[in-house]
Amino acid sequence: MAAAESYPDDLKYHEEHDWARVERDEAVLGITWFAADALGELVHFEPPEVGSAVMKDQSYGEVESVKAVSEVIAPLSGEVLEVNEQVVDAPETVNDDPYGNGWLLRIRVGDSGEVDALLDAGAYRELLAQQ
Amino acid sequence: MVPFAGWEMPVQYEGVIPEHLAVRTDAGVFDVSHMGELEVEGPRARELLQGALSNDLDRLEPGQAQYTLLTNEDGGIIDDLIVYRVGECSYLLVVNASNRATAYAWLKEREIPGSDVRDVSDECALVAVQGPRAIERLGLPPAPAFTFAEDSVDGVEVMVNRTGYTGEDGCELLCMSEDAVRLWDAVLERGVVACGLGARDSLRLEVCYPLHGNDIGPETDAISAGLAWACALDKEFEGVDVLRRVKEEGPERRLVAFVMEEKAIPRQRMAIEGGGEVTSGSHSPMLGIGIGMGYVPAAQAKAETELTIDVRGRPRRARVVKKPIYKREE
């Protein structure tokens, strides 16, 4: 079952519809409900390799629905510590639980200053309202 | 909604996957009113069509339909279509929306005294109801595939064509444009799931029905495309000489079906190592893997051949399979 629309307050957001849950020097990344809903049921996640670097504002992977391919943009720079294999095996997990089991990557944050530049939930909701 | 051949078409209603599964397990309905309808009538209508279409028209009795190709002088495919023999001297051609004008002009140019070609697309609407329970849900009597009959669905007069583009049982209901909304609502009321273009594409790809503009076109010939079964090479029609030659010499490349052996979804225009190209690709909701069709050199066309597809720079393994890719377990 696809999740209901939500944008949790404890997350940071990137305007390309990605979120980050920052905990000390690590962050968990994923795509927002809005992105998952726009794509439709995901059927493929092409992740980066563990140990590789992701760059803020740049693509680190791809998600695909039956009809569409979309790049996933990194909200923060860092080193990939873990890929969510549950999403690799069952991509629809992202639609079901975009902020929980549907996370995509865990990274070591390279520059904690980047975190401050991200949107909070209120600002992200405003951005969506303008679209 | 997306623009498609001058129409605004829904890609999906509830979602491509649930719509796809509805058609495979129960019944789904597609508004395919964008398709073109050409009427060809007159004592010499048969002669005109027999010289323009690839399949043998003489195998059709009134009340029967046939998959056939409109070919050009090079044996290329101007359009693939279904011809219905409506009466002794009267035929209906249901053509692709994007080829409606071309197909009409092509036939009109070749009109002979005693044959009359008319484009009646704007007067007609077409609603495809597909799936193992489609006929039952519509309350229609059973009938063989590729036949048609006049009937009505909840008071709407329709021509019930036992044809479709999903590999499932079902029908395509042809009605007057002004009755289309009433028919659509009546079909939904009967518990049939509304389906969009997305599911239509994934359904037809699983059963390897070619899509004109993707898998076949004026530059591709029927033999290479695996459509020799729809070509009566023992009769005369446009481009038949070329097709006979390709058949005799063997095509240089063939349209094959393949499944991905690694996690990846093939897409149109991706390169296949060895000189091939993907012409249609998607995720198969029934098989849960990436599937596709594409042209490969004849040497790579045998079932079980390993292919390598360039998925945006990443080489991914695929395997040629016999068509159709998906077949319902009996």
Interface residues (C-beta under 8 A of the other chain):
Chain A: G40 E41 V43 H44 E46 E62 E64 S65 V66 K67 V69 V88
Chain B: V11 Q12 G15 V16 I17 H20 G198 D201 S202 K263 A264 I265 R267 S282 H283 P285 G290 R312 R314
